Amino acid sequence: EVQLVESGGGLVQPGGSLRLSCAASGFTFSSYWMHWVRQAPGKGLVWVSRINSDGTSTTYADSVKGRLTISRDNAKNTLYLQMNSLRPEDTAVYYCTRGTGDLDYWGQGTLVTVSS
Amino acid sequence: SYVLTQPPSVSVAPGKTARITCGGNNIGTKSVHWYQQKPGQAPVRVIYYDSDRPSGIPERFSGSNSGNTATLTISRVEGGDEADYYCQVWDTSNDHPVFGGGTKLTVL
């Protein structure tokens, strides 16, 4: 059974940092592109970042470029999102998901709240 | 970046047919995927590649895509179908997914 389990969310002050993790199981993690998608309270889904299967290529939404860094450890079957210089507008549930084309499996999400 | 436009809300009576549209420039040339999201839950894929249905998704859910509009159709709507629905395509220019703004389906 495919499982994606996010962790690492919490309350952080503006300008602070946080590292999210997404533990994958039930599939060959190293064969899939992975993504972070976020959803601000009461708002829609917004793609944040993606990484290719071997970690050599990454892309970011303009709103997070230079502040968020996606990475992966295929030996540990884990996806990461390093979040620096956080802003109140980064407050959202962050989901990890996989795919190229459609996104067939999603984690349950982890809540990041940026507030003083 | 490619833009997808969805109506904010659609209302339908139980047992009737709901149609949720997703507009985009020549979207008919792209593959469209649809997700259902209920409150407090993660999105669930309900249609992929325009009209394919994942296992476990009722046959009442179907999709079509032509010209500048893709459509998710839900037949014989039930109360349990009440949710937010998002369309998504792959932005081939920038190599990442793009989502529509979402449509809230209300079952009257």
Interface residues (C-beta under 8 A of the other chain):
Chain A: H35 V37 G44 L45 V46 W47 R50 T59 Y95 G99 T100 G101 D102 L103 D104 W106 G107 Q108 G109
Chain B: S31 H33 Y35 Q37 Q41 A42 P43 V44 R45 Y48 Y49 P54 D84 Y86 Q88 W90 N94 D95 H96 P97 V98 F99 G100 G101 G102
